[in-house]
Amino acid sequence: MRRFTTRGHDLLAVERFRDDTRHMVEFEVLKDGNPIGLRGETARLFLSEDDYQRALRSAALREIRITRHDLVVEGHLIRPKKKKHR
């Protein structure tokens, strides 16, 4: 059974406005034993560059699946543009 709860940071969380925050990720937890949540739950976190690299490693190990990623600049969320192939 799929759960539709969102854990982690709220969209207007204090973490969003910290000086070292560079990324916002929303992801689905794929494996139990994750400190963020249970398998099937979704979470949102505002992360520094180092924390974002850890999230990418977790995604590569299939512990989480990142469903959304935005850059954070002075508290503003900016959706990265997709590269055009020519």
Protein Blocks (a to p, Z undefined) as FASTA:
>chain_A
ZZfbdehjdfkbfklmpmklcbdcddddfbghiakbcehiacdddddfklmmmmmmmmmn
omaccfbdcddeehiacdddddddZZ
